[in-house]
Amino acid sequence: MTLDDLWFLATEAEQRAEQAYHGLTDDHTQFLEFSRTYDVSRRRFRTLAQRVSESGAPYGAHTAVYRPSGELLLVWHEGVDMWVLPGGGVRDGESFRETAERELDEEAGIGAKYEGLGIATRTAIRCGDYSTWGVLPVFEAKAETTSLTVDDPDGEITDAQWFAELPENTRDREQLCAWRDERF
């Protein structure tokens, strides 16, 4: 891929991100919106821009699953060495919600009643003079079962736990605390 091809890919990704973002925000109300920016290597930029051009999301779709007591489900992601929300990449033909549901089943093995979109994060990705963005949708769901079983086919998720207080090493901790404060 030449540098001009990278510019084209970034532009194509932005167009797909706009479609995905507006599809989500037109279908849902009362969700929190955030923005974040990542500066990445050229190789990582290419990977993320490709994902965005295919689905609109660089990091897939996720679920904030809670118990009525307010405890939040987090899973341990070996690759990033942090607690994260269950979620992952969008497969061909899947909606964001279908992705979130599949990933929740794989990473925690529980049933949940989905209630809508909880967080929509506009994720900017930069590499030198190149930039694009994608959406990171986080759906909210009330746990219907609470016994956790990890069966991640990728082997990235090795543990799942309920937390009343989010650990310091939680990815996007501030956003999740803001969502929980708003929700409860």
N, C-alpha and C positions, 0 to 999 in steps of 0.2 A: 504494500500500500504506500503510495507516495504522499508527500505532505499535502498536496492538493486534494487527494482522496480523503485524508483525515479531516480537512475542512468540510468537504462534502458530507462525510459521515456525521460530523458534529451538527451540521445544519439539518440533515435528515432527522437526527435524534431530537433536536429542538422541536421540529414539527410534530413528531410522534408524542413528545412529552406534552405539548399543548393540547393535543387531542385527548390524551389520557387524563390530564389534569382537569380539563373541562368536563369530561365524561363523569369523573368522580364528583366534582363539586356541583354539577348540575343535578346529580342523583341523590345527594346527601346534604343535610343541613346540620347545624349545631356541632361542628367539629372544630378542633383547634388547628391553626395553621402555623407552621414554622418554616424557617429557611436555614440552610447550612451550606457551607462551601468546603470542598475538598480540593487540595492541590495534589496532583498525582503524576506519576511518571507517564511518559508517552505510551508505553505498552499498556499500562493500566487504563489510561484515558481511552485508548482504542477499544479495550474490552468493555468498559462501562458504556461508551457511546454506542457500541453495537447492541448491547442489551437494551438501552433506551430506544434505539431505532426499531427494535423488534416488539417491545412491550410498553414502552413509556416509563419504565421503572429500572433504575440501575441496580437496585438491591431487592427487587421482588416486592411481595406483600406480606404483612405481618398481622398478628392479632394480640391485642391487650386483653387477656382473659382475667377476669376477677371473680372472687367469691363475694357473696353478699356482705361479708365482714370487711371487705376492702382489700384483702390480700391479693397480690398480683402474681401471676405465673411468669417465671423466667426460666430460661434454659441456658446451660453452660456451653458456650461455643469455643471449642478447642483452638480453632484457627485465629481467633481474635483475643483469646484468653480473658473473656469477660462474660458476664451474665447479659443476656439479650432477650428480646421478645421472640417467641416462636415465629418463624417465617422463612421465606426463601424465594428462589427464582420462579418466574412465571414460565410455564410450559406452553407450547403452541396450542391455541384454541382455548386456553383457560382465561377466565376473568380474574381480576385481582382477588375477589372474594373466594373463588374456587381455589386459587393458589393458597390463600391464607388458611382455609379449612384443611386442605391436604397437608400443608406443612405442620399445622397444629396436631393433626392425627399422628404424623410421623415422629414429631419431636417431643410430644407429651402424652399421646394416646388417650386424650380425654374428649368428651362431648361438650359442646358449648352452644348456647343460643346466641346467634349473632344479632346485634342491635343496630348496626350501622357503622359509619366511618367515625373513628375517634380522633385521628390525627392525619393531616395531609402535610407532608414536608416537601418543600421545593428544594431539591438537592442540586446545587451547582457543582460542576466538575470542571477543573481548569488544568491546563498543561501548557505553560508558556503563553503563546498567543492564541491558543485554541481553548474554546470553552463550549459547554453545552449544559443541559440540565435535564433532570427527570424527577418524577414524583415518587415519594415513598408513602404508600398508603398503609395506615394502621387501623384495622377494624377493631371495634370493641365487642366483647362477648361475655356473657355470664356463664360461668362453669355449670354444667349439668351433672358432670361426674368429677371427682377430684382425685382419684387414685392415678398417679402418674406412671407412665411407661414410655421409656425412650426406645424408639425403633427407627433411628435415622439411617436411611440407606447410604448417605454420604459419609457417615461416621464423624461428622463435625460436632454434633450435639451429643454430649456424654452424660448430662444430668438435667433434671428438671425439678424445680422446687417452688413452693408458695412462699411469698415474702410479705410480711406486714410492713416492714421497713426495707426499702430498696438498698442493696449493698452499694458501697462507694464505687465498686468496679462494675457498675451497670452501664451499658451503652445507652446513651441518650437519657441519662438519669434525670436531668432537669426537665426535659420535655415530658417524661413519664410522670414525674411528681406534679407538674402543672396539670396534666390530664387528670390524674387521680384527684387532685384538689378540686378541679372543676366538676368532676363526676360525682364525688362523694361529698 
